[in-house]
Amino acid sequence: MSDGEPARRHNGRVHQDSGSASGALPSGIPRPWWIYQGTGRPLHDVSLEEILPPPPPWRTFGGVSACPPDGDGGPGVLSDRDDTPTEPPAPPEDEQDTARRLGAAPLGVRSDPEEADLVNAALILRRPLLVTGRPGTGKSTLAYRISRELGLGRVLRWPITTRSTLRAGLYGYDAVGRVHAAAAGQASEGDTHEPGPEDIGDFLQLGPLGTAMLPHRLPRVLLIDEFDKSDIDLPNDLLDIFEAGEYSIPELVRIRRRRPAVSVLTDDPERSTVIASGRVRCSAFPVVIITSNGERDFPPAFLRRCLQLRLPDPDADRLAAIVAAHLGRADDPRARELIEMFLERSEREGGLAADQLLNAVYLVTAQSHVPGPEWEELLQAVWHRLDSAAGST
């Protein structure tokens, strides 16, 4: 069976013909239990909701929302029937961002079986996946491949720095902006009262983590990027949220009797949702991809609750597929020559990033290229060592 053929379903699960009755599957053949196939192609004639098994009892959270269904995917509004909790609006698509990161077309090669094994295990167990590897091995793009293949919409990205905090990932509250807005209103209307709870939602916005934990029907994809740059306390802080499956917003908890439900902005552009009683509990635990360049160790308790995947350096076939997906020029003899040169240079330099190869291929194939000393100097600058520059995933 080719990658382009639809998967077969049996007892609600995805199956593809293995061509063997022995039970031993070659590396290019998908496992019968896989949901994520690692091809980059969207699910065909089946939805994730149909084939994803229920979570283990210890990973069932059962969150509900005060937000009514929104058929057109627009912002949520308060429900007229408080006794009928429903899910937040479906996540928006962001194919432009996905295509920018993955290329306009699927790679055309199946991912490494270990990668697919662990992605599927994380999906089924509702556990975060900690992805390590050298810069440029595709750690961050894994989140986008999963989202594209499983049809999970826009990836929620939380880039980590030394100043990142759990609260910033959950939500932001512009208290100063609210005070200024109240002062402006008082000046124009001659009102001397303090701002009431009715306007607080205008100054609250959920972060990537907070949005991912909303009670969606299907899981959101959350990318926590370059986690090894985090403060020493963030892994344990994050662990508590992942284990509880919920969080609270103190600013809304304090006013819950006067304002039991508040509409707030989410991390999705132009989207809002309704928070009831200042608390959020997830329904479908998000697909959490945490990337690390291996620059630090994490607490044992954090590692115990994550699945761990180390991505190898891409080989020639994988690099050719990346070039084809982004530039459509893998058959160009100059591109093939550059791939071989890149692999040799990468081995000498201790690892180069795939985007460095894309830069070189684009320079060669987009302009009139004349080999010579100037080109060699330019190539050396483009293919610089990564241990002397800021790493990227």
GUTILO-679172 format. One record per residue (C-alpha): residue in three letters; x, y, z. Coordinates in steps of 0.001 Angstrom, whole numbers, plus 500000, padded with zeros to 6 digits. Each point is the difference from the previous one (the first is absolute). Example, Ala and Ser with C-alpha at 12.3 -4.5 7.8 and 13.67 -1.06 7.14 Angstrom:
+-----+--------+--------+--------+
|  aa |      x |      y |      z |
+-----+--------+--------+--------+
| ALA | 512300 | 495500 | 507800 |
| SER | 501370 | 503440 | 499340 |
+-----+--------+--------+--------+
This chain:
+-----+--------+--------+--------+
|  aa |      x |      y |      z |
+-----+--------+--------+--------+
| MET | 500000 | 500000 | 500000 |
| SER | 501353 | 503424 | 499099 |
| ASP | 499963 | 503026 | 502269 |
| GLY | 497386 | 501587 | 497768 |
| GLU | 497428 | 497203 | 500473 |
| PRO | 497333 | 500414 | 502661 |
| ALA | 500341 | 498130 | 503270 |
| ARG | 497598 | 497160 | 500779 |
| ARG | 497911 | 500101 | 503157 |
| HIS | 499326 | 496981 | 502166 |
| ASN | 498204 | 500195 | 503344 |
| GLY | 500388 | 503770 | 499935 |
| ARG | 503769 | 499908 | 499484 |
| VAL | 502183 | 500927 | 497030 |
| HIS | 501619 | 497122 | 498130 |
| GLN | 502161 | 499830 | 496914 |
| ASP | 500972 | 496839 | 498159 |
| SER | 503368 | 498706 | 501191 |
| GLY | 500551 | 497454 | 497263 |
| SER | 501157 | 497466 | 502591 |
| ALA | 498242 | 497533 | 502260 |
| SER | 503006 | 499469 | 502257 |
| GLY | 499278 | 502977 | 502254 |
| ALA | 503476 | 501443 | 499458 |
| LEU | 499591 | 503290 | 498192 |
| PRO | 502781 | 501543 | 497914 |
| SER | 501041 | 503516 | 500946 |
| GLY | 498017 | 501515 | 497122 |
| ILE | 496731 | 498286 | 500969 |
| PRO | 497673 | 501674 | 502525 |
| ARG | 499053 | 498181 | 503185 |
| PRO | 496346 | 498913 | 500103 |
| TRP | 499375 | 502055 | 503154 |
| TRP | 501370 | 503279 | 498645 |
| ILE | 497700 | 503006 | 499732 |
| TYR | 502691 | 502469 | 498961 |
| GLN | 501589 | 498391 | 496941 |
| GLY | 502942 | 502390 | 499611 |
| THR | 499363 | 500682 | 496312 |
| GLY | 498954 | 503636 | 500302 |
| ARG | 496814 | 499232 | 498084 |
| PRO | 496660 | 500849 | 501659 |
| LEU | 497777 | 497162 | 501189 |
| HIS | 497896 | 498673 | 497139 |
| ASP | 496313 | 499080 | 500369 |
| VAL | 500271 | 499894 | 503777 |
| SER | 500156 | 502519 | 502833 |
| LEU | 502227 | 499884 | 503055 |
| GLU | 496921 | 499900 | 502217 |
| GLU | 499019 | 496657 | 498445 |
| ILE | 503337 | 498254 | 500491 |
| LEU | 501508 | 501512 | 503159 |
| PRO | 499336 | 497650 | 502941 |
| PRO | 498712 | 501439 | 503275 |
| PRO | 502622 | 501179 | 502484 |
| PRO | 501182 | 497832 | 502892 |
| PRO | 497880 | 500531 | 503131 |
| TRP | 502842 | 501893 | 501682 |
| ARG | 500219 | 502412 | 497041 |
| THR | 496273 | 500758 | 499772 |
| PHE | 499170 | 503568 | 501036 |
| GLY | 496449 | 500586 | 498735 |
| GLY | 500093 | 503750 | 499622 |
| VAL | 496970 | 501862 | 498660 |
| SER | 499533 | 503576 | 498843 |
| ALA | 497522 | 502825 | 500388 |
| CYS | 500620 | 500846 | 496346 |
| PRO | 497300 | 499066 | 497441 |
| PRO | 500813 | 498215 | 496737 |
| ASP | 500931 | 502346 | 497193 |
| GLY | 499392 | 498459 | 496612 |
| ASP | 501976 | 502563 | 498057 |
| GLY | 503033 | 499728 | 502280 |
| GLY | 499631 | 503575 | 501180 |
| PRO | 500434 | 501359 | 503505 |
| GLY | 498049 | 498394 | 502797 |
| VAL | 497270 | 501864 | 501859 |
| LEU | 498078 | 499366 | 503172 |
| SER | 497431 | 497235 | 499846 |
| ASP | 496353 | 500728 | 500700 |
| ARG | 499732 | 496541 | 501569 |
| ASP | 502414 | 499689 | 502890 |
| ASP | 498896 | 496375 | 500535 |
| THR | 501400 | 498971 | 496598 |
| PRO | 503798 | 500317 | 500084 |
| THR | 501612 | 499606 | 496602 |
| GLU | 503461 | 500120 | 498494 |
| PRO | 501980 | 503076 | 498926 |
| PRO | 500066 | 500955 | 496312 |
| ALA | 501995 | 497721 | 497711 |
| PRO | 503618 | 501101 | 499544 |
| PRO | 500782 | 502080 | 496933 |
| GLU | 502080 | 498667 | 497156 |
| ASP | 503350 | 501616 | 499256 |
| GLU | 501166 | 498278 | 496847 |
| GLN | 502186 | 502944 | 499071 |
| ASP | 502108 | 499620 | 503143 |
| THR | 500042 | 496207 | 499650 |
| ALA | 501111 | 500210 | 496364 |
| ARG | 502718 | 502477 | 500944 |
| ARG | 501392 | 497551 | 502535 |
| LEU | 499418 | 496692 | 498201 |
| GLY | 499785 | 500964 | 496348 |
| ALA | 496913 | 500073 | 497832 |
| ALA | 500033 | 496241 | 499349 |
| PRO | 500414 | 496975 | 502296 |
| LEU | 503536 | 498656 | 500252 |
| GLY | 499191 | 496852 | 498041 |
| VAL | 501976 | 497770 | 502382 |
| ARG | 498776 | 498322 | 503147 |
| SER | 501481 | 501106 | 503298 |
| ASP | 502293 | 497769 | 502020 |
| PRO | 498011 | 497158 | 501642 |
| GLU | 501256 | 500975 | 503461 |
| GLU | 498651 | 503516 | 499459 |
| ALA | 496585 | 498704 | 498953 |
| ASP | 499950 | 497476 | 502862 |
| LEU | 500582 | 502681 | 502617 |
| VAL | 497669 | 502584 | 498446 |
| ASN | 497212 | 497419 | 499989 |
| ALA | 500784 | 498897 | 503540 |
| ALA | 499817 | 503639 | 501134 |
| LEU | 496667 | 500403 | 498191 |
| ILE | 498461 | 496924 | 501578 |
| LEU | 501421 | 500497 | 503503 |
| ARG | 499336 | 503778 | 499989 |
| ARG | 503566 | 500711 | 501066 |
| PRO | 502411 | 502774 | 498936 |
| LEU | 502752 | 499026 | 497552 |
| LEU | 503466 | 501370 | 500804 |
| VAL | 501921 | 500211 | 496718 |
| THR | 503770 | 500409 | 500041 |
| GLY | 502627 | 500095 | 497271 |
| ARG | 502568 | 502242 | 498426 |
| PRO | 498872 | 503383 | 498657 |
| GLY | 498327 | 499696 | 496613 |
| THR | 498871 | 496385 | 500304 |
| GLY | 496305 | 500928 | 499777 |
| LYS | 498937 | 500032 | 503638 |
| SER | 497695 | 503013 | 499706 |
| THR | 498586 | 499004 | 496621 |
| LEU | 498807 | 496699 | 501480 |
| ALA | 497130 | 501893 | 501650 |
| TYR | 498949 | 501407 | 496627 |
| ARG | 500231 | 496598 | 498301 |
| ILE | 497737 | 498500 | 502655 |
| SER | 497481 | 502820 | 499698 |
| ARG | 499909 | 499847 | 496197 |
| GLU | 499621 | 496227 | 499875 |
| LEU | 497350 | 499733 | 502729 |
| GLY | 498090 | 503162 | 499021 |
| LEU | 500381 | 501723 | 503381 |
| GLY | 500181 | 503581 | 498764 |
| ARG | 502359 | 502783 | 500948 |
| VAL | 502990 | 499013 | 502146 |
| LEU | 500215 | 501898 | 503294 |
| ARG | 503664 | 500974 | 500388 |
| TRP | 501560 | 501024 | 503314 |
| PRO | 503631 | 501078 | 499434 |
| ILE | 501932 | 499682 | 503251 |
| THR | 502576 | 502474 | 501298 |
| THR | 501723 | 500413 | 503361 |
| ARG | 497191 | 502409 | 500961 |
| SER | 497103 | 497690 | 499114 |
| THR | 497579 | 499270 | 502839 |
| LEU | 497118 | 497600 | 500415 |
| ARG | 497549 | 502875 | 500335 |
| ALA | 501141 | 501529 | 496699 |
| GLY | 499336 | 496681 | 498285 |
| LEU | 496540 | 499795 | 501570 |
| TYR | 498746 | 503574 | 499687 |
| GLY | 500872 | 503669 | 500099 |
| TYR | 498128 | 502707 | 501876 |
| ASP | 500527 | 503650 | 499086 |
| ALA | 499169 | 501587 | 503357 |
| VAL | 501657 | 503289 | 499071 |
| GLY | 498039 | 500231 | 496767 |
| ARG | 496776 | 499365 | 501883 |
| VAL | 500748 | 502797 | 502477 |
| HIS | 500825 | 502407 | 497175 |
| ALA | 496802 | 499075 | 498156 |
| ALA | 497978 | 500554 | 503172 |
| ALA | 501673 | 503363 | 500562 |
| ALA | 499245 | 501055 | 496437 |
| GLY | 496374 | 498992 | 500447 |
| GLN | 499714 | 501902 | 503263 |
| ALA | 501487 | 503122 | 498438 |
| SER | 497561 | 499938 | 497110 |
| GLU | 496918 | 499194 | 502082 |
| GLY | 500873 | 501631 | 503320 |
| ASP | 499689 | 496619 | 501730 |
| THR | 502094 | 499430 | 503123 |
| HIS | 499211 | 496290 | 500504 |
| GLU | 502591 | 497250 | 499737 |
| PRO | 499809 | 497793 | 496887 |
| GLY | 497526 | 497154 | 500447 |
| PRO | 500389 | 496338 | 499066 |
| GLU | 498032 | 500381 | 496780 |
| ASP | 503010 | 501202 | 497996 |
| ILE | 502728 | 497717 | 501329 |
| GLY | 499840 | 497616 | 497034 |
| ASP | 501256 | 502761 | 497706 |
| PHE | 503319 | 499927 | 501860 |
| LEU | 500502 | 496243 | 500316 |
| GLN | 501492 | 497777 | 497300 |
| LEU | 500802 | 496315 | 500259 |
| GLY | 503522 | 498973 | 499040 |
| PRO | 500943 | 496966 | 497878 |
| LEU | 499901 | 497615 | 502966 |
| GLY | 496773 | 501483 | 501346 |
| THR | 498338 | 499702 | 496591 |
| ALA | 501195 | 496411 | 499547 |
| MET | 498397 | 499029 | 503321 |
| LEU | 496531 | 501224 | 499022 |
| PRO | 497398 | 497188 | 499846 |
| HIS | 500219 | 499361 | 496262 |
| ARG | 498338 | 496950 | 498484 |
| LEU | 503227 | 499092 | 498189 |
| PRO | 503472 | 500668 | 501404 |
| ARG | 501886 | 503138 | 499050 |
| VAL | 503669 | 499752 | 499028 |
| LEU | 502239 | 501944 | 502395 |
| LEU | 503660 | 500595 | 499136 |
| ILE | 502159 | 500975 | 502990 |
| ASP | 503138 | 501036 | 498159 |
| GLU | 503580 | 499953 | 501338 |
| PHE | 498987 | 498940 | 503482 |
| ASP | 503623 | 499661 | 501122 |
| LYS | 500164 | 503810 | 500112 |
| SER | 497394 | 500112 | 502774 |
| ASP | 500387 | 501089 | 503596 |
| ILE | 500911 | 497158 | 502355 |
| ASP | 496501 | 499958 | 501562 |
| LEU | 497920 | 499930 | 496808 |
| PRO | 500119 | 496200 | 499383 |
| ASN | 498497 | 499238 | 503410 |
| ASP | 497478 | 502838 | 499675 |
| LEU | 498922 | 498658 | 496618 |
| LEU | 499813 | 496457 | 501311 |
| ASP | 497289 | 500972 | 502473 |
| ILE | 497798 | 501382 | 497205 |
| PHE | 500511 | 496906 | 497846 |
| GLU | 499114 | 497679 | 502866 |
| ALA | 496962 | 501957 | 501190 |
| GLY | 498712 | 500802 | 496510 |
| GLU | 498675 | 503311 | 501267 |
| TYR | 500908 | 503473 | 501189 |
| SER | 498317 | 503042 | 501487 |
| ILE | 500147 | 503718 | 499272 |
| PRO | 500002 | 501766 | 503398 |
| GLU | 498752 | 503286 | 498524 |
| LEU | 496838 | 498194 | 498830 |
| VAL | 499640 | 497752 | 503045 |
| ARG | 499738 | 503108 | 502213 |
| ILE | 497008 | 501354 | 498077 |
| ARG | 498247 | 496684 | 499274 |
| ARG | 496924 | 500861 | 502103 |
| ARG | 499446 | 503308 | 498225 |
| ARG | 501164 | 498755 | 496596 |
| PRO | 499761 | 496179 | 499781 |
| ALA | 501032 | 499867 | 496329 |
| VAL | 502407 | 502293 | 498163 |
| SER | 500904 | 500102 | 496319 |
| VAL | 503767 | 500312 | 499474 |
| LEU | 502316 | 500003 | 497000 |
| THR | 501967 | 496853 | 499188 |
| ASP | 503404 | 499524 | 498392 |
| ASP | 498252 | 499439 | 496666 |
| PRO | 499704 | 503254 | 498021 |
| GLU | 496592 | 501674 | 500312 |
| ARG | 498600 | 497131 | 502084 |
| SER | 498425 | 500054 | 503433 |
| THR | 498558 | 497495 | 502432 |
| VAL | 497981 | 500063 | 503208 |
| ILE | 501549 | 499164 | 503369 |
| ALA | 497568 | 498889 | 502722 |
| SER | 500795 | 500747 | 503671 |
| GLY | 503580 | 500836 | 499082 |
| ARG | 500974 | 496352 | 499437 |
| VAL | 501029 | 498029 | 496918 |
| ARG | 500112 | 496212 | 499781 |
| CYS | 500997 | 498210 | 496817 |
| SER | 497874 | 497363 | 498315 |
| ALA | 502333 | 498624 | 497311 |
| PHE | 503549 | 500282 | 501354 |
| PRO | 502093 | 501903 | 497447 |
| VAL | 502691 | 498475 | 497812 |
| VAL | 503016 | 501544 | 501738 |
| ILE | 503344 | 500086 | 498183 |
| ILE | 502840 | 501296 | 502194 |
| THR | 503281 | 500612 | 498176 |
| SER | 503462 | 500132 | 501518 |
| ASN | 503482 | 500277 | 498547 |
| GLY | 501310 | 497954 | 502912 |
| GLU | 501726 | 502927 | 501689 |
| ARG | 498732 | 499109 | 503501 |
| ASP | 498527 | 497199 | 502077 |
| PHE | 496393 | 499987 | 501182 |
| PRO | 498633 | 498801 | 503361 |
| PRO | 499369 | 496229 | 500212 |
| ALA | 496331 | 500575 | 500878 |
| PHE | 499549 | 502010 | 496806 |
| LEU | 501776 | 497409 | 497843 |
| ARG | 497965 | 497184 | 501540 |
| ARG | 496773 | 501555 | 498766 |
| CYS | 501227 | 500690 | 496472 |
| LEU | 500730 | 497659 | 497133 |
| GLN | 503432 | 500697 | 498536 |
| LEU | 501089 | 500000 | 496358 |
| ARG | 503422 | 500820 | 498609 |
| LEU | 499976 | 500968 | 496330 |
| PRO | 502967 | 498846 | 497907 |
| ASP | 501704 | 502190 | 497426 |
| PRO | 498076 | 499797 | 496688 |
| ASP | 501515 | 497742 | 497329 |
| ALA | 500280 | 500725 | 496261 |
| ASP | 496467 | 498791 | 499194 |
| ARG | 498484 | 502085 | 502774 |
| LEU | 501935 | 503090 | 498929 |
| ALA | 498921 | 499504 | 496380 |
| ALA | 496384 | 499771 | 501165 |
| ILE | 500388 | 503217 | 502023 |
| VAL | 501441 | 501797 | 496966 |
| ALA | 497155 | 498719 | 497824 |
| ALA | 497344 | 501068 | 502521 |
| HIS | 501343 | 503539 | 500353 |
| LEU | 501514 | 500716 | 496593 |
| GLY | 498827 | 497251 | 497649 |
| ARG | 503553 | 499612 | 498693 |
| ALA | 501212 | 496671 | 501350 |
| ASP | 500489 | 498666 | 496448 |
| ASP | 502300 | 502866 | 499082 |
| PRO | 503539 | 498548 | 499649 |
| ARG | 501370 | 503025 | 501824 |
| ALA | 497690 | 499308 | 502954 |
| ARG | 501076 | 496346 | 500179 |
| GLU | 503647 | 501042 | 499907 |
| LEU | 499411 | 502493 | 502795 |
| ILE | 498322 | 497339 | 502140 |
| GLU | 503088 | 497798 | 499758 |
| MET | 502273 | 502954 | 500765 |
| PHE | 497762 | 500964 | 502907 |
| LEU | 500154 | 496536 | 501559 |
| GLU | 503788 | 499941 | 499762 |
| ARG | 500288 | 503494 | 501454 |
| SER | 497508 | 499195 | 502765 |
| GLU | 502039 | 496991 | 501082 |
| ARG | 503184 | 502073 | 500129 |
| GLU | 498401 | 502923 | 501850 |
| GLY | 498148 | 497943 | 502588 |
| GLY | 496552 | 500528 | 498506 |
| LEU | 498295 | 502585 | 497802 |
| ALA | 496323 | 500964 | 499813 |
| ALA | 497710 | 499076 | 497118 |
| ASP | 499063 | 503648 | 499480 |
| GLN | 503663 | 500694 | 499225 |
| LEU | 499701 | 497550 | 497116 |
| LEU | 496802 | 501700 | 498805 |
| ASN | 501778 | 503356 | 499991 |
| ALA | 502794 | 498611 | 497824 |
| VAL | 497655 | 498226 | 497578 |
| TYR | 497931 | 503152 | 499594 |
| LEU | 503083 | 502104 | 499297 |
| VAL | 501193 | 497547 | 497354 |
| THR | 496715 | 499275 | 498238 |
| ALA | 498341 | 503429 | 500226 |
| GLN | 502913 | 501946 | 498466 |
| SER | 502553 | 499501 | 497253 |
| HIS | 502645 | 497982 | 501782 |
| VAL | 503606 | 499992 | 498873 |
| PRO | 502320 | 497751 | 502031 |
| GLY | 503093 | 501734 | 501292 |
| PRO | 501842 | 501248 | 503075 |
| GLU | 497298 | 502549 | 500776 |
| TRP | 497374 | 497262 | 500152 |
| GLU | 502158 | 497872 | 502287 |
| GLU | 500387 | 502931 | 502386 |
| LEU | 496253 | 500647 | 499959 |
| LEU | 499236 | 496332 | 500607 |
| GLN | 502383 | 499976 | 502939 |
| ALA | 498152 | 502980 | 501485 |
| VAL | 496576 | 498391 | 499458 |
| TRP | 501147 | 496668 | 501438 |
| HIS | 501541 | 501420 | 503152 |
| ARG | 500521 | 497938 | 503130 |
| LEU | 496996 | 499961 | 502307 |
| ASP | 501996 | 499927 | 503210 |
| SER | 501082 | 503590 | 499338 |
| ALA | 496506 | 501301 | 499192 |
| ALA | 496608 | 499980 | 501628 |
| GLY | 498478 | 496554 | 499603 |
| SER | 496587 | 499576 | 498461 |
| THR | 497631 | 497133 | 499641 |
+-----+--------+--------+--------+
